[in-house]
Amino acid sequence: MSGVNDLLETAANGSSSFEGGGASRYRYGVYGMVISSDTPLDLPPDTHAGVARVECVSAPAAAFLAATDGCGDDADADSWYRYIVLRDGSTYVRWRTIGEFLVAGDGRRIMFRRFDRASRESFQVYLLGQALSFALVRQGFEPLHATAVVVDRHAVAFLGSNAFGKSSLAACFLEAGSRLLTDDLLILGESRNRILAYPGPPRLKLFPKIARRFLGQDVTKRVHMNPDTDKLILPIEEHRRHGRPVALDAIYALAAPRDACRTPYVRVENLSPREAFLELLKGTFNRRLTNPPRLKRQFGFTTRLTDLVAVKRLTYPRAIDRLPEVREAVRADLARDARPALNIQPGFLD
Amino acid sequence: MVSFSERLTVAPDVLFRLVGDEGVLLNLNTTLYLGLNPVGTRMWNALTSASSIQAAYDALLGEYEVEPAQLRADLEEFIQRLLGQKLIVAGPAIEASHEPA
């Protein structure tokens, strides 16, 4: 069994599978970090040093077989999702029809392989979302499961699990002129007692009727996120996205669909610090890594975030025609809400 | 049930922070997060800083308008829940220090 570092060392020593000096041929900037890759990705080029680096390297099936030999439960071999922590701290993750990934224990390298059935776009959603989240956590970041838009020069994030309606609500904001900051994975950093939100890949994952209604996009040629969903991957044009870090004004924790179905009204509730803390914890993008150092860091990060950013609960009926009303309720809430008081404490990324 | 003569301390690998006037807890061993409301937070602080449970009880009785029996029952229930989640450990009370003559 080998981890990604061993395999990449082998590559550096002359394995034909990895050689060629192509590992850093392409350089991109996303989530505030520099991503280098031996394969082109649908990302903007890097324009600054970045707060962290991740190197993405393609590898053949044999490399993953060697890495996971004798690891994990064979019963999981055919499941949709497979996850193994290797002895050297590397993480292996695989989605059956998408691809497989090996993330180094220090989070600085991701080895990847796209499966034949997966589209380039679909594969990149998993590489730059789920797989990258392991690298981010390993490097000390705490990604949130949130979609963010820029409203009046401040970021506003919608927090929630899959199918909570984050992207649909963001699309509704884009219709009204707001810009997309990130979809699904939100990276935050602290600067001068403010929380900064970093831009993600320039795309939204939406159901066709939402895309047609709010983005006016022709969806006939768009790619599905995976074979089991109708959700499409929609590139977002430059004039509709925000490409720089921006101060985060508020986080709206979206009500679960079962709760949203019961309400005929749009409701914004302020959360107590304790409620906010627990909502933010529930909103982590990566629940798999639970080693004590990560949990300690997450605990500190979440208390700090609770101190600096207003967190509210947003409940609304799950009907496409009601989304503009939800958007206006959020805008009205932002307009009347004073910026939260700042407490000076050590930064959570220390 | 622990005796009120015992002292409670925060268990190893348990983190506590104040957010506003409420407390949040993390047990690193069980990966369990918990939130405490303001009264629970005050009870936590009293219990984990007093020399004994009895001392915490006396302090809380002086702060809240509550029947002694009710406070005792609430405190016992709270302590049992904390012990059940392995968030605190019970030990001998700290004896009062004796100043030299």
Chai-1 contact restraints between the chains, C-beta under 6 A:
chainA,res_idxA,chainB,res_idxB,connection_type,confidence,min_distance_angstrom,max_distance_angstrom,comment,restraint_id
A,P273,B,V19,contact,1.0,0.0,6.0,A-B,restraint_1
A,P273,B,G20,contact,1.0,0.0,6.0,A-B,restraint_2
A,P273,B,E22,contact,1.0,0.0,6.0,A-B,restraint_3
A,R274,B,E22,contact,1.0,0.0,6.0,A-B,restraint_4
A,R274,B,G35,contact,1.0,0.0,6.0,A-B,restraint_5
A,F277,B,V19,contact,1.0,0.0,6.0,A-B,restraint_6
A,F277,B,V24,contact,1.0,0.0,6.0,A-B,restraint_7
A,L278,B,G35,contact,1.0,0.0,6.0,A-B,restraint_8
A,L281,B,Y33,contact,1.0,0.0,6.0,A-B,restraint_9
A,T290,B,T31,contact,1.0,0.0,6.0,A-B,restraint_10
A,P292,B,L28,contact,1.0,0.0,6.0,A-B,restraint_11
A,L295,B,L28,contact,1.0,0.0,6.0,A-B,restraint_12
A,F299,B,L15,contact,1.0,0.0,6.0,A-B,restraint_13
A,F299,B,L26,contact,1.0,0.0,6.0,A-B,restraint_14
A,T303,B,R17,contact,1.0,0.0,6.0,A-B,restraint_15
A,T303,B,V19,contact,1.0,0.0,6.0,A-B,restraint_16
A,T306,B,V19,contact,1.0,0.0,6.0,A-B,restraint_17
